[in-house]
């Protein structure tokens, strides 16, 4: 197998076509990112079954998601520098091989420690995929066509987390938990083999020294914040009796030190994460909206399976199927949303999209023990349309507002904040829900009777937070280079 390692042509503002070699790279990255994120989201429904199968308590099983999120939070901030120092081909192969090794460990894991180690290795590969995909799209696709391509990226971001619970439920009910990894492993291996043949290099590498202190500060900052939040959403206190709030505050202190270190290093263009990306007003607004939308999405995908199984009384397969119609529609609408963005700009999609997300949250705050399944499916479809209409303009407008040299750093920051926001959403919604369960247990209420008001309170909180993007959506502008020949 002879690899094609010739560099991909970088488009200018007047190009209207995409380099064929560049398209192959994008399709490879789309497949790899989809598989990686799908794997990330299969655990929500699988953890109860794993707890029983492995004979471990729920607070230990929670680590299969907590450790994954923690590793992602540590890896993603380093990708801005990584994508400049190494070639596209090197980064892709390192990421997919790491993911394959982690998946193989999970597949044959004899017990919980090995399974947890496999999840950590998987997360290290997964954390590289999305920044690599988004940076590649920005570098390969002409500005006027980025909406269409970002629609496909949005499809991956949205569809994979939504399909995860559905796939997980079906596999758990019919095959067993090991098949969650057995199905994903061969697909990842195929993606690696295709990458060996078709993955090409993109742009110029930058031979700058790696600042070890920045990596350490980043790990303690983002890792500490996400870990603390995951403990709040999981079982209330981290190992060793340290309160989660203490861990979060410690992470915030390290974050301040990390920011200081980057401001010093970027004067020499040696920053691990170049913070000049935040000088773009459009980028900052888009990132804030993206963070809150991610908070809503990941919070919903964490709480909804609990409500469906514990309150509505559905089995894992039925719970997963509630998400499926919306997922399919969201996937079909991704490229359509991209074309609308290219032709009409961000507000046409973002304003109704954020309104749909907030409205769906408010409707979810009314569900109870006897809410019909068809009603939940309709609400999830509405929310899925809102997510599809939000992700594409946010990806395109945020990164498109930056200089080309900052694409990789902008993508790293965007994906890092998505992880942090997802952890916040999960922590807030699950904590509110769990609080009602504990209060109900004290007065002898069943899980169904205590869980219904807990679900309502959690979703109402998320709905109020989701109103912020509705306001900010009116302030997003289409980057100037994307408006050339766009019909404005």
C-alpha positions, -999 to 999 in steps of 0.1 A, spaced: 0 0 0 18 32 -12 7 62 8 -1 95 -8 17 121 13 17 150 -12 5 183 4 -30 195 -2 -34 228 -20 -46 256 3 -75 276 -12 -76 314 -15 -106 337 -11 -116 334 -48 -115 296 -51 -148 278 -56 -137 242 -58 -121 219 -32 -89 200 -39 -99 163 -45 -71 151 -22 -84 175 5 -119 160 2 -105 126 7 -88 138 39 -121 154 51 -141 122 45 -115 101 64 -116 125 93 -154 126 93 -156 88 95 -129 86 122 -145 114 143 -179 99 140 -167 65 153 -148 81 181 -176 103 194 -202 75 189 -180 54 212 -178 83 237 -216 84 241 -225 47 244 -216 46 281 -246 65 295 -270 36 291 -243 9 294 -230 18 329 -259 1 349 -253 -31 329 -216 -29 334 -220 -23 371 -240 -56 373 -217 -76 350 -185 -65 366 -199 -65 402 -189 -29 409 -208 -2 428 -224 27 408 -198 52 421 -170 31 406 -189 26 373 -192 63 369 -155 65 364 -159 50 329 -174 83 318 -156 106 343 -121 93 333 -130 96 296 -141 133 300 -111 140 322 -86 127 296 -104 146 268 -101 178 288 -64 173 292 -57 163 256 -78 188 236 -60 220 248 -27 207 235 -40 201 199 -36 237 188 1 234 192 2 197 181 -15 205 147 12 231 140 41 210 151 32 178 133 18 170 99 -19 161 93 -9 125 85 12 121 116 -15 135 139 -43 114 123 -24 81 124 -13 88 160 -49 95 170 -66 66 152 -40 40 164 -43 53 200 -81 49 197 -78 14 182 -54 3 210 -78 16 236 -108 -1 220 -90 -34 219 -81 -31 256 -118 -25 264 -130 -54 242 -108 -80 260 -107 -63 295 -109 -91 322 -122 -66 348 -129 -30 357 -92 -17 360 -84 -29 325 -117 -15 311 -110 19 327 -75 20 313 -89 12 278 -113 41 281 -85 65 290 -65 54 260 -96 57 238 -101 92 251 -66 103 242 -72 94 206 -107 109 205 -96 142 219 -74 148 189 -100 140 162 -125 169 163 -99 197 164 -80 180 136 -112 177 115 -123 213 120 -88 227 114 -85 207 82 -119 219 69 -109 255 75 -76 250 57 -89 229 27 -124 243 20 -128 276 2 -145 302 24 -178 303 4 -182 265 8 -174 262 45 -210 262 56 -217 231 36 -187 213 50 -193 225 85 -228 210 81 -212 176 78 -190 184 109 -221 194 127 -237 161 116 -208 142 134 -210 164 165 -248 160 168 -256 126 153 -230 105 170 -240 115 206 -277 110 197 -271 76 181 -249 64 210 -277 56 234 -298 39 207 -269 16 196 -260 10 232 -295 -1 242 -299 -25 213 -264 -40 218 -269 -44 255 -303 -61 252 -292 -85 225 -254 -91 225 -237 -79 257 -215 -50 266 -183 -62 250 -199 -58 216 -201 -21 222 -163 -22 215 -164 -52 192 -186 -33 166 -165 -1 167 -131 -18 166 -132 -31 129 -146 2 117 -117 21 133 -92 -3 118 -107 2 83 -104 40 89 -67 35 98 -60 14 67 -77 40 45 -57 67 62 -24 49 55 -33 50 18 -51 83 14 -42 107 42 -21 136 29 -1 164 45 -16 198 50 2 231 54 36 238 69 48 224 103 62 247 130 93 236 148 88 253 181 98 239 215 71 222 236 65 241 268 62 214 294 49 238 321 20 248 299 10 212 294 11 206 332 -9 237 339 -34 229 312 -38 193 326 -45 206 361 -67 235 350 -90 218 325 -87 184 340 -94 197 375 -125 217 364 -140 188 344 -131 162 370 -147 183 398 -179 189 377 -181 152 368 -179 143 405 -208 167 413 -228 151 385 -217 116 395 -216 108 431 -210 139 450 -174 137 462 -141 128 447 -117 101 459 -100 108 491 -128 128 505 -119 161 487 -151 180 480 -157 186 442 -160 223 448 -124 224 461 -113 205 430 -131 230 407 -116 260 426 -82 244 423 -87 239 386 -97 276 382 -65 287 400 -44 266 376 -65 280 347 -54 315 358 -17 304 358 -22 287 324 -36 319 309 -7 339 323 18 315 309 2 316 274 2 354 274 39 354 281 47 327 255 26 341 227 48 371 225 74 347 210 47 327 191 54 297 213 21 295 232 5 260 237 -28 277 231 -26 312 215 -51 334 233 -52 360 206 -82 341 192 -103 358 219 -95 392 203 -122 384 177 -156 396 189 -174 373 165 -154 343 177 -160 351 214 -198 354 209 -199 322 188 -179 303 215 -202 315 243 -233 303 223 -216 270 214 -207 264 251 -243 269 262 -258 248 234 -233 221 243 -243 224 280 -279 219 269 -272 190 246 -249 169 268 -270 176 299 -300 164 280 -283 133 267 -272 125 303 -305 131 320 -330 119 294 -319 82 296 -323 83 334 -358 98 331 -369 74 304 -357 43 323 -363 53 359 -394 75 356 -411 66 323 -403 28 328 -388 22 294 -361 -5 288 -327 5 274 -337 -2 238 -369 18 240 -350 47 257 -325 47 229 -352 46 202 -368 78 216 -337 96 204 -334 79 170 -360 98 148 -345 132 159 -310 118 152 -319 107 117 -336 141 109 -306 160 123 -282 140 102 -302 146 70 -305 183 78 -268 189 85 -256 195 48 -289 214 41 -282 238 70 -247 243 56 -260 253 22 -284 277 38 -256 292 58 -234 297 27 -263 315 9 -280 334 38 -256 337 67 -257 327 103 -288 345 117 -312 327 94 -303 294 111 -291 304 145 -320 325 157 -347 298 151 -323 271 160 -316 285 195 -353 292 200 -361 256 192 -335 243 217 -348 266 245 -385 257 237 -377 220 237 -361 224 272 -392 242 285 -414 214 272 -392 187 287 -397 205 321 -434 194 320 -428 157 315 -440 132 341 -445 95 348 -473 91 321 -459 113 293 -465 94 261 -435 81 242 -447 98 209 -447 132 227 -411 127 238 -401 118 203 -417 149 188 -399 171 214 -366 155 207 -371 160 169 -377 197 176 -345 199 197 -325 180 171 -336 205 144 -325 233 167 -291 217 172 -286 211 135 -295 248 129 -270 260 155 -238 239 151 -232 247 114 -232 285 117 -213 285 150 -185 263 136 -183 283 104 -186 318 118 -163 313 148 -133 298 131 -138 318 99 -134 350 120 -98 341 128 -65 345 109 -54 312 91 -25 309 115 -49 307 144 -73 281 131 -58 252 150 -58 272 183 -93 284 177 -105 248 171 -86 236 202 -103 263 224 -137 257 209 -136 219 215 -121 224 250 -149 247 260 -174 222 246 -160 196 269 -161 219 299 -197 230 291 -208 194 286 -194 186 320 -212 216 335 -245 206 318 -242 170 330 -233 181 366 -261 207 369 -289 185 355 -279 153 372 -273 170 406 -307 186 405 -323 153 395 -304 133 422 -312 159 448 -349 152 443 -343 115 444 -325 117 478 -352 141 492 -379 117 480 -361 87 495 -362 104 529 -400 107 529 -406 72 513 -413 83 477 -406 58 449 -380 66 422 -408 73 398 -426 97 421 -394 116 431 -378 114 397 -406 132 378 -404 165 397 -366 162 397 -366 158 359 -389 188 356 -367 210 378 -335 200 360 -349 207 325 -364 240 336 -330 252 349 -315 242 315 -343 260 296 -336 292 315 -299 290 307 -307 282 270 -324 316 266 -290 333 266 -280 320 231 -314 332 217 -303 368 225 -267 364 215 -277 348 181 -287 382 168 -251 395 172 -233 368 151 -219 381 118 -207 362 88 -170 365 83 -160 388 54 -142 362 33 -172 339 34 -194 367 19 -175 369 -14 -199 357 -41 -224 345 -15 -252 364 -29 -253 393 -4 
